Amino acid sequence: MLDALSLSLSFGSVLSFVIYIIVAGGLFGLFQMAYTRLTPHKEFVQIREGNVAAAVALGGALVGFALPASNVITYSISVLDVVIWAVIAAVVQLLAFTATNFVLKDLSARITRGELAAAIYAASVSISVGFLNSACMTPST
């Protein structure tokens, strides 16, 4: 048992964890920044004011990004590989918001007004796209 523990807690393993968690956190932060810049409504202002719809929609987008990003980390061959595929995951999420905004006219205005139905639909699309994106980002055989 100690041999297995020493292998899993080797310096190389811990260093890899630290590198990947820092990169993942940075990518998560960059995605959040890009997403909140793309959307016409100001999520953080609205969330601070208690707008649940803004929190639901943003939360769905974050989960939708984290799903494929975590899959990419699992199957990646390098940190650069993670970065490239995470950027692709981010672009797909941004396109999902754009498509949802096209389907639900005035999505940002609806979220700003606190319409939970629109926010839940937007979050559901983001999470669903994240699952599909994650499934597509697996190694080819």
Disulfide bonds with the S-S distance in Angstrom:
none
